[in-house]
Amino acid sequence: MASIESGSLAGTGMAAAYKDKVKMNQLQNLLHDALISTEHVEHCCIIRRKDVSLRASSVGFTMYQDQIQMFVDSFKNPPQTREDGLYFEDRHYKCVRADKNAVYAKCGKRGLVIVRTGSLLIVGTYNDNMYPSVCVEAVEKLADYFKEKGK
């Protein structure tokens, strides 16, 4: 890695791209280890609030820009989010919690957990074969980890 920083790639923009790729892989590993491995989180991702960008997502979880924007916007007016719910993956999710820290929503036995940190949103989903409480606990715990790191 040092050769990229000081070697022939330095200053070409490739060094920055490489560092971003390494960071994304680290975040994807963290998502897997902290959330997917619980077997009660179906899909998950990390969104950076500042530029409304996807930082990492679990394998097979595709997030579109309008969905990312909707998740970020859901914290701007929690009472409205609570009233309207969220439309995600062709389903209307009824909001069961919406405040400045978290949004929990469900559609039948499927659900969505979004937790806000200083600069990130941690998103987890669960399906009808999973325990919602375990999903919530895992996502909240990962958010606490990022809060401790000042993220």
C-alpha positions in Angstrom: 0.0 0.0 0.0 2.9 2.4 0.7 3.9 2.1 -3.0 0.6 3.5 -4.0 0.9 6.5 -1.7 4.5 7.4 -2.7 5.1 5.4 -5.9 4.0 5.8 -9.5 0.3 6.1 -8.6 0.7 9.1 -6.2 -1.0 12.2 -7.5 -2.9 10.4 -10.3 -6.1 10.1 -8.4 -5.7 6.3 -8.5 -4.3 6.4 -4.9 -7.5 8.0 -3.6 -9.7 5.6 -5.6 -7.7 2.7 -4.1 -8.1 4.0 -0.6 -11.9 4.4 -1.1 -12.1 0.8 -2.4 -10.2 -0.5 0.6 -12.4 1.5 3.0 -15.6 0.2 1.3 -14.3 -3.4 1.6 -13.6 -2.8 5.3 -17.1 -1.3 5.8 -18.7 -4.3 3.9 -16.8 -6.7 6.1 -18.1 -4.7 9.2 -21.7 -4.9 7.9 -21.3 -8.7 7.4 -19.7 -9.3 10.8 -22.0 -7.0 12.8 -25.3 -7.4 11.1 -25.6 -10.2 8.5 -23.9 -12.8 10.7 -26.7 -12.3 13.3 -29.0 -14.1 10.7 -31.7 -11.5 11.7 -30.6 -8.8 9.2 -31.5 -9.6 5.6 -29.8 -6.7 3.9 -28.0 -3.6 5.2 -26.0 -0.6 4.1 -24.2 2.5 5.3 -25.1 5.9 3.9 -23.0 9.0 4.4 -25.5 11.9 5.1 -23.3 14.8 4.1 -23.3 13.9 0.4 -26.2 11.4 0.4 -23.9 8.6 -0.8 -23.8 4.9 -0.3 -20.6 4.0 1.5 -21.2 0.2 1.7 -23.9 -2.4 1.3 -24.4 -6.1 1.9 -24.0 -8.4 -1.0 -27.0 -8.3 -3.4 -28.5 -5.1 -1.8 -29.0 -2.4 -4.4 -29.8 1.0 -3.2 -30.9 3.7 -5.7 -30.2 7.4 -5.2 -33.9 8.2 -4.7 -34.1 5.6 -1.9 -31.0 6.9 -0.3 -32.4 10.5 -0.4 -35.7 9.3 1.1 -33.8 7.7 4.0 -31.9 10.9 4.7 -35.0 13.0 4.3 -37.0 10.8 6.7 -35.1 12.4 9.6 -35.9 16.0 8.5 -39.5 15.8 9.7 -40.0 12.8 12.0 -43.7 13.5 12.7 -44.4 13.5 8.9 -42.4 10.3 8.5 -44.4 8.7 11.2 -47.6 9.7 9.6 -46.7 8.9 5.9 -44.4 5.9 6.4 -41.9 4.9 3.8 -42.2 3.4 0.3 -39.3 1.0 -0.2 -38.8 -1.9 -2.6 -42.3 -1.6 -4.0 -43.9 -1.8 -0.6 -45.5 0.7 1.8 -43.9 0.5 5.2 -45.9 1.8 8.2 -43.7 3.7 10.6 -43.6 2.4 14.2 -40.9 4.8 15.3 -39.6 8.0 13.8 -37.5 10.5 15.8 -34.2 12.3 15.5 -32.2 9.1 16.2 -34.1 6.3 14.4 -36.8 5.2 12.0 -38.4 1.8 12.3 -41.0 0.8 9.8 -42.8 -2.5 8.9 -44.8 -4.0 6.1 -46.5 -7.2 7.2 -43.7 -9.2 8.8 -40.9 -7.4 6.9 -39.2 -4.4 8.3 -36.8 -1.6 8.0 -34.5 -0.1 10.7 -32.6 3.1 10.0 -30.4 4.6 12.7 -28.7 8.0 12.5 -25.2 8.8 13.8 -23.3 12.1 13.5 -22.5 11.6 9.8 -24.0 8.3 8.8 -27.2 6.3 8.5 -27.1 2.6 9.2 -29.9 0.7 7.5 -31.0 -2.9 8.1 -33.9 -4.9 6.8 -35.5 -8.1 8.1 -38.0 -10.6 6.7 -40.7 -12.8 8.1 -38.2 -15.5 9.2 -36.2 -13.1 11.4 -36.8 -11.5 14.8 -37.3 -7.7 14.4 -35.9 -7.1 17.9 -32.6 -8.8 17.0 -32.3 -6.7 13.8 -33.0 -3.5 15.8 -30.5 -4.4 18.5 -27.8 -5.2 15.9 -28.3 -2.0 13.9 -28.5 0.1 17.0 -25.3 -1.5 18.3 -23.4 -0.8 15.1 -24.6 2.8 15.2 -23.4 3.1 18.7 -19.9 1.9 17.6 -19.8 4.6 14.9 -21.0 7.2 17.4 -18.2 6.2 19.7 -15.7 6.7 16.8 -17.2 10.2 16.2 -18.8 9.2 12.9 
